[in-house]
Amino acid sequence: MAPPTIPALPTLLALLDLGGIAVFALTGALLAARLRQTFVTMAFFALVTGVGGGSVRDLLIGAPVFWIHDPAVAPVCLGVALVAWFTPRGVWEGALLEWADAAGLAAYSVLGTAKSLAYGVPVVPAVLMGVITGCVGGIIRDVLASRPSILMRPELYVTAAALSSALAAAGAWAGLSTPVTWTVAMAAGFALRGAAIRLKLALPAYGGEREPESQ
């Protein structure tokens, strides 16, 4: 059976997709730098963070793993690690990286949902695939670094990915124009994540009774 047809990415959006991979890879490389690891560890963190979410998505929906068949992705991740190795960590950290990460998160979530729908995944699982695409690379990175992952922090990160994914799926289900749907979905997720960055928005924690500590 022929593989499903996925909406072709315009050249600019394809470049933004590759840019999002580079941003995620950079966050992985910078974490390895903060932990004062070797270049091998830095390159591994960059690759895992850049392609982790998309790889898990592709395995779950039965698609060829994207970066195995795209000759640009792995070199970009490894190139980012090389650049990070030879530049001071402070050059990259700060608000600019956070905003770039927000844009990558929104774009990745939309593209992950769109690809899942194209492979015949039902709407709700496709939304979850979008969230996985945007977030799992960072979760794997944090677990490898033995630090609390984004799932364990109240900041609006996964929620922003879920918003972009849900809007992308809703637009596709309603038969709306793909460019309009993707643009609105990306903008909404980016705006929510941006509001979280600027206003320190976070989800409320569970307020039930604490279990008594063991004596």
C-alpha positions as CSV (number, residue, x, y, z in Angstrom):
1,M,0.0,0.0,0.0
2,A,1.3,3.5,-0.9
3,P,2.1,5.8,2.1
4,P,-0.5,8.4,2.9
5,T,-0.2,11.8,1.3
6,I,1.0,14.5,3.8
7,P,0.5,18.2,2.9
8,A,3.7,19.5,1.5
9,L,5.5,22.0,3.5
10,P,6.1,25.4,1.9
11,T,9.8,26.1,1.6
12,L,9.7,28.7,4.4
13,L,7.8,26.4,6.7
14,A,10.3,23.5,5.9
15,L,13.1,25.8,6.9
16,L,11.3,26.8,10.1
17,D,10.8,23.1,10.8
18,L,14.6,22.5,10.5
19,G,15.2,25.7,12.6
20,G,12.9,24.2,15.3
21,I,15.0,21.0,15.3
22,A,18.1,23.2,15.7
23,V,16.6,25.1,18.6
24,F,15.6,21.9,20.4
25,A,19.1,20.4,19.7
26,L,20.7,23.6,21.2
27,T,18.7,23.2,24.4
28,G,20.1,19.7,24.7
29,A,23.6,20.8,24.0
30,L,23.4,23.6,26.5
31,L,22.2,21.3,29.2
32,A,25.2,19.1,28.6
33,A,27.4,22.1,28.8
34,R,25.8,23.2,32.1
35,L,26.6,19.8,33.4
36,R,30.1,20.1,32.1
37,Q,30.0,16.9,30.0
38,T,32.1,15.8,27.1
39,F,31.5,16.6,23.5
40,V,30.1,13.1,22.9
41,T,27.5,13.6,25.6
42,M,26.7,17.1,24.2
43,A,26.2,15.7,20.7
44,F,24.0,12.9,22.0
45,F,21.9,15.3,24.0
46,A,21.5,17.6,21.0
47,L,20.4,14.7,18.7
48,V,18.0,13.1,21.2
49,T,16.4,16.5,22.0
50,G,16.1,17.5,18.4
51,V,14.6,14.3,17.0
52,G,13.2,12.5,20.1
53,G,9.6,13.6,19.9
54,G,9.3,13.1,16.2
55,S,10.9,9.7,16.4
56,V,8.5,8.4,19.1
57,R,5.6,9.8,17.0
58,D,6.7,8.1,13.9
59,L,7.2,4.7,15.7
60,L,3.8,5.0,17.2
61,I,1.9,5.8,14.0
62,G,3.8,3.3,11.9
63,A,5.7,5.9,9.7
64,P,9.3,5.8,8.6
65,V,11.3,7.7,11.2
66,F,11.7,11.1,9.7
67,W,15.3,11.9,10.4
68,I,16.6,8.6,9.1
69,H,15.3,9.6,5.6
70,D,16.1,13.3,5.8
71,P,19.8,13.9,5.1
72,A,19.8,17.4,6.7
73,V,18.4,16.6,10.2
74,A,21.3,14.7,11.9
75,P,24.0,17.0,10.5
76,V,22.1,20.0,11.8
77,C,21.8,18.5,15.3
78,L,25.5,17.5,15.4
79,G,26.5,20.9,13.9
80,V,24.6,22.7,16.6
81,A,26.5,20.6,19.2
82,L,29.8,21.6,17.6
83,V,28.9,25.3,17.6
84,A,27.8,25.1,21.3
85,W,31.0,23.4,22.2
86,F,33.2,26.2,20.9
87,T,31.1,29.1,22.1
88,P,30.5,30.4,25.7
89,R,27.2,29.0,27.1
90,G,26.1,32.5,28.1
91,V,25.9,33.6,24.4
92,W,22.9,31.3,23.8
93,E,21.0,31.3,27.1
94,G,18.4,33.8,28.0
95,A,15.1,35.1,26.6
96,L,16.0,34.7,22.9
97,L,16.4,30.9,23.3
98,E,13.1,30.7,25.3
99,W,11.2,32.5,22.6
100,A,12.8,30.4,19.8
101,D,11.9,27.3,21.8
102,A,8.3,28.5,22.1
103,A,8.1,28.9,18.3
104,G,9.6,25.5,17.7
105,L,7.2,23.9,20.2
106,A,4.1,25.3,18.5
107,A,5.4,24.4,15.0
108,Y,6.4,20.9,16.0
109,S,3.1,20.2,17.7
110,V,1.1,21.3,14.6
111,L,3.2,19.3,12.2
112,G,3.1,16.2,14.4
113,T,-0.7,16.4,14.5
114,A,-1.0,16.9,10.8
115,K,1.3,14.0,10.0
116,S,-0.6,11.7,12.4
117,L,-4.0,12.6,10.8
118,A,-2.5,11.9,7.4
119,Y,-1.6,8.4,8.6
120,G,-5.2,7.8,9.6
121,V,-4.8,8.3,13.3
122,P,-8.1,9.4,14.9
123,V,-8.4,13.0,16.1
124,V,-7.8,12.6,19.8
125,P,-4.7,10.3,19.5
126,A,-3.5,12.6,16.7
127,V,-3.6,15.6,19.1
128,L,-1.6,13.5,21.6
129,M,0.9,12.7,18.9
130,G,1.3,16.4,18.3
131,V,2.1,16.9,22.0
132,I,4.5,14.0,21.9
133,T,6.3,15.5,18.9
134,G,6.7,18.9,20.6
135,C,7.6,17.7,24.2
136,V,9.1,14.2,24.3
137,G,12.6,15.2,23.1
138,G,12.9,17.6,26.0
139,I,11.5,15.0,28.4
140,I,14.1,12.4,27.3
141,R,16.8,15.0,27.7
142,D,15.7,15.9,31.2
143,V,15.4,12.2,32.3
144,L,18.9,11.5,31.0
145,A,20.2,14.5,32.9
146,S,18.4,13.3,36.1
147,R,16.5,16.5,36.5
148,P,12.7,17.1,36.8
149,S,11.2,17.0,33.3
150,I,8.8,19.6,31.9
151,L,6.0,17.2,32.9
152,M,6.9,17.7,36.5
153,R,6.9,21.5,36.4
154,P,3.8,23.6,36.6
155,E,4.8,26.1,33.8
156,L,2.6,26.2,30.7
157,Y,4.7,24.2,28.3
158,V,2.9,20.9,27.5
159,T,-0.4,22.9,27.7
160,A,0.8,25.2,24.9
161,A,1.7,22.2,22.7
162,A,-1.8,20.7,23.4
163,L,-3.5,23.9,22.3
164,S,-1.6,24.0,19.0
165,S,-2.3,20.3,18.4
166,A,-6.0,20.6,19.3
167,L,-6.5,23.6,17.0
168,A,-4.7,21.9,14.1
169,A,-6.9,18.8,14.5
170,A,-10.1,20.8,14.9
171,G,-9.3,22.7,11.7
172,A,-8.6,19.6,9.8
173,W,-11.7,17.9,11.1
174,A,-13.8,20.9,10.1
175,G,-12.3,21.0,6.6
176,L,-10.7,24.4,6.9
177,S,-7.9,25.6,4.8
178,T,-4.6,24.0,5.8
179,P,-2.5,27.2,5.7
180,V,-5.0,29.0,7.8
181,T,-5.5,26.2,10.2
182,W,-1.7,25.7,10.7
183,T,-1.1,29.4,11.0
184,V,-3.8,29.9,13.7
185,A,-2.8,26.8,15.6
186,M,0.9,27.8,15.7
187,A,0.1,31.3,16.6
188,A,-2.1,30.2,19.5
189,G,0.4,27.8,21.0
190,F,3.2,30.4,20.6
191,A,1.1,33.1,22.3
192,L,0.2,30.9,25.2
193,R,3.8,29.8,25.7
194,G,4.9,33.4,25.3
195,A,2.4,34.5,28.0
196,A,3.7,31.9,30.3
197,I,7.3,33.2,29.8
198,R,6.4,36.8,30.3
199,L,3.8,36.4,33.0
200,K,5.1,33.3,34.7
201,L,1.8,31.5,34.2
202,A,1.5,28.0,35.7
203,L,-1.1,25.4,36.2
204,P,-2.4,24.9,39.8
205,A,-1.0,22.0,41.7
206,Y,-3.2,19.3,43.2
207,G,-4.6,20.5,46.5
208,G,-5.7,17.3,48.1
209,E,-4.5,16.1,51.4
210,R,-0.9,15.0,51.6
211,E,-0.3,11.4,52.5
212,P,1.3,11.1,56.0
213,E,5.1,10.6,55.8
214,S,6.4,7.3,56.9
215,Q,8.0,7.3,60.3
